[in-house]
Amino acid sequence: MIILKTGQEIAKMRRSGEIVASVLKRIGEVARPGVATSHLDKIARRMMKESGGEPSFLGYKGFPASICTSINEVVVHGIPGDRKLSSGDILSVDVGVKLDGYHADAATTFVIGDVPDSAKKLIDVTKDAFFAGLDQARTGNRLGDISWAIQNYVESHNFSVVKVFVGHGIGTQMHEEPEIPNYGRPNSGPLLKEGMVLAIEPMVNEKKAEIEILEDGWTAVTVDGGLSAHYEHTIAITDEGARILTE
Ligand code: MG
């Protein structure tokens, strides 16, 4: 069942979303060559605590950190640790915060030092694919319109959408219905309604779509070693169109 949110609930999620946005902004400032991903996790955790929120991811199915840090060929769910960032890396950071009972979730891929234009293009296409999907997030459309717009945009740039991970509804639970695949057919799936709050999150691979999970049970990597980028916002569907809650 897709749980519709009231204006009051959306306002609460906006407050969780503001924390998410400020954490991502700070991480973007701090992430430089030589900085360990565990340091970014520490900063995120402290910021969440200071703002009265809690990390949505810490302890989720046993996840050991407050944010996900996914470098280069890591698609999602990278665990922060001792690894230091190097110039030329791309770093996807996924942040979830629960405040006053409501979650918000967003992700961005950052460039570290000098990265090749091909990597920048992957990051840009991933972000623009999110906005292509967002354009379709309005009452009267169907969920498949969002999915199709993302897939179409990505594939028109000769990149691949990851299929095994999907976006999701969000609210008092971090993952609610519906699932939002980054591929699909237009005019299919549930009708979009006012009060739906969705985490739309294209995950885009430079080469093939296939991924595998490393032995830690979390880290998802591209099978062919190609780069992967991620871009996500939590958005609310209102009668005036879609509203991003995590910026
Ligand atoms: Mg998400």
Residues whose N, C-alpha, C, O or C-beta is under 5 A from the ligand:
A	BS01	MG	D105 A199 E201
